[in-house]
Amino acid sequence: MRLDVQKYNQIAVLGLQGEFTREAVKAFEDAISSLLAESEITGIVLDMSKTVFFDSAALEALLELNDRCRDRLRQLKLAGLDDICRKILEITRLLGQFDTYDELSEAVKSFA
């Protein structure tokens, strides 16, 4: 999986490309830790428009990130889930745990 970070004022956008699996969780967690260490970052958007699949380890990492953001009074939003990824969240009954948006621009604007 490839990770790409962009910042829009106080919002960090982390783009995930490819399969988000156990092998990619460490790199994901490292990127997130760096973002959460920056005091000016108030929200994180995961751009998942190029994520084709995620496994149970990735789901655990997403839930952990959601908790870490809440503990630090920051918001996490998911953008661009494809049908497969959305279905995985629905089947596991985790979709309601996340703020989701069809488009990245909608997710970033929602912080305003």
C-alpha positions as CSV (number, residue, x, y, z in Angstrom):
1,M,0.0,0.0,0.0
2,R,1.2,3.5,-0.7
3,L,0.5,6.4,1.7
4,D,0.4,10.1,0.7
5,V,0.0,13.0,3.1
6,Q,-1.3,16.4,2.2
7,K,-2.2,19.2,4.5
8,Y,-5.0,21.8,4.1
9,N,-4.6,24.3,6.9
10,Q,-5.3,22.3,10.0
11,I,-6.6,19.3,8.2
12,A,-4.4,16.4,7.2
13,V,-5.4,14.1,4.3
14,L,-3.8,10.7,4.2
15,G,-4.3,9.0,0.9
16,L,-4.2,5.2,1.0
17,Q,-3.6,3.4,-2.3
18,G,-3.9,-0.3,-2.9
19,E,-4.7,-3.1,-0.4
20,F,-4.8,-2.0,3.2
21,T,-3.6,-5.2,4.9
22,R,-1.7,-6.4,8.0
23,E,1.6,-5.7,6.1
24,A,0.7,-2.0,5.7
25,V,-0.6,-1.4,9.2
26,K,2.8,-0.4,10.7
27,A,3.5,2.2,8.0
28,F,-0.1,3.5,8.5
29,E,0.3,3.7,12.2
30,D,3.7,5.5,11.8
31,A,2.2,8.1,9.5
32,I,-0.8,8.6,11.8
33,S,1.5,9.0,14.9
34,S,3.4,11.7,13.0
35,L,0.2,13.6,12.2
36,L,-1.2,13.3,15.7
37,A,2.1,14.7,17.1
38,E,1.5,17.9,15.2
39,S,-0.5,20.2,17.5
40,E,-2.0,22.3,14.7
41,I,-3.7,19.3,13.1
42,T,-7.3,19.3,14.2
43,G,-8.7,16.7,11.8
44,I,-7.7,13.8,9.6
45,V,-9.4,12.6,6.4
46,L,-8.5,9.2,5.1
47,D,-8.8,9.4,1.3
48,M,-9.8,5.8,0.5
49,S,-10.8,6.4,-3.1
50,K,-7.8,4.3,-4.3
51,T,-8.1,1.6,-1.5
52,V,-9.4,-1.6,-3.1
53,F,-9.6,-3.8,0.0
54,F,-8.8,-3.9,3.7
55,D,-8.5,-6.8,6.1
56,S,-9.3,-7.3,9.8
57,A,-5.9,-5.9,10.9
58,A,-6.6,-2.7,8.9
59,L,-10.1,-2.5,10.5
60,E,-8.5,-2.7,13.9
61,A,-6.1,0.1,12.9
62,L,-9.0,2.2,11.7
63,L,-10.9,1.7,15.0
64,E,-7.8,2.5,17.0
65,L,-7.2,5.6,15.0
66,N,-10.8,6.7,15.6
67,D,-10.3,6.3,19.3
68,R,-7.0,8.1,19.3
69,C,-8.5,11.0,17.5
70,R,-11.4,11.2,19.9
71,D,-9.0,11.1,22.9
72,R,-7.1,14.0,21.5
73,L,-10.2,16.0,20.6
74,R,-9.6,15.6,16.9
75,Q,-12.0,14.3,14.2
76,L,-11.5,11.4,11.7
77,K,-13.4,11.2,8.5
78,L,-13.3,8.6,5.7
79,A,-13.7,9.7,2.1
80,G,-14.2,7.8,-1.2
81,L,-15.0,4.3,0.0
82,D,-15.6,2.0,-2.9
83,D,-18.4,-0.5,-2.9
84,I,-16.2,-3.3,-1.6
85,C,-14.7,-1.3,1.3
86,R,-18.1,0.1,2.2
87,K,-19.6,-3.4,2.2
88,I,-16.8,-4.6,4.5
89,L,-17.7,-1.9,7.0
90,E,-21.4,-2.7,6.7
91,I,-21.0,-6.4,7.2
92,T,-18.8,-5.9,10.3
93,R,-21.3,-3.3,11.5
94,L,-18.6,-0.7,11.8
95,L,-19.8,1.8,9.2
96,G,-21.7,3.8,11.8
97,Q,-18.5,4.2,13.8
98,F,-17.1,6.6,11.1
99,D,-18.0,9.8,9.5
100,T,-18.0,8.9,5.8
101,Y,-18.2,11.0,2.6
102,D,-18.4,10.1,-1.0
103,E,-15.9,12.8,-2.1
104,L,-12.7,14.0,-0.5
105,S,-13.7,17.6,-1.1
106,E,-16.9,17.0,1.0
107,A,-14.9,15.5,3.8
108,V,-12.4,18.4,3.9
109,K,-15.2,21.1,3.7
110,S,-17.1,19.4,6.5
111,F,-14.5,20.7,9.0
112,A,-15.4,24.3,8.3
